[in-house]
Amino acid sequence: MMTVTYYQILVYIHLLLFVLWLGADVGVFMLGQHFRKRAQYDLPQRLVLLQLFVNLDMVPRSAWALMVPVTLTMVDAGGWWDLPGWALVLAWVVGGVWLWLVWDAHHLDGLISPWVFPTTQNLICFGIKIEHHFTANLAISCPALGISDFDALPDIHTFAVK
């Protein structure tokens, strides 16, 4: 009988989040391309595309909010990086709050609420800045994650040529 470890479950969830993030992002991009074609679609059709666009966009936003805590938990469970328990708890709290903010902003979209929406909008903007910070500082973060052999990483120009 084959047993599935905690680490294997986390790897599966991590890959699933990546596929959901990337696949839904491509879907959002494609819907956005069709939404822009004013001559091809009349207003009611474009409004339906916009509704699909907005709802589908929640998949990559949700996946991204969960990606950081799942990844940190995965690398700790796999023995790749020994994180203290408080760091994992903090990652899950931040990820949970981020996920709540993303969905809160989605549900409050279009509502005028001087008490809730501006605060939520500011926190979403802060979350986007955090996302950009993580993405932009990947090269700086690699040594902290134990990646020191940068020659083993794929060359970015290889992807640009394809």
Secondary structure, DSSP 8 states (H G I E B T S, - for coil): -----HHHHHHHHHHHHHHHHHHHHHHHHHHHHHHT-TTTS-HHHHHHHHHHHHHHTHHHHHHHHHHHHHHHHHHHHTTSS---HHHHHHHHHHHHHHHHHHHHHHHTTT---TTTHHHHHHHHHHHHHHHHHHHHTHHHHHHHTT---GGGS--HHHHHH-
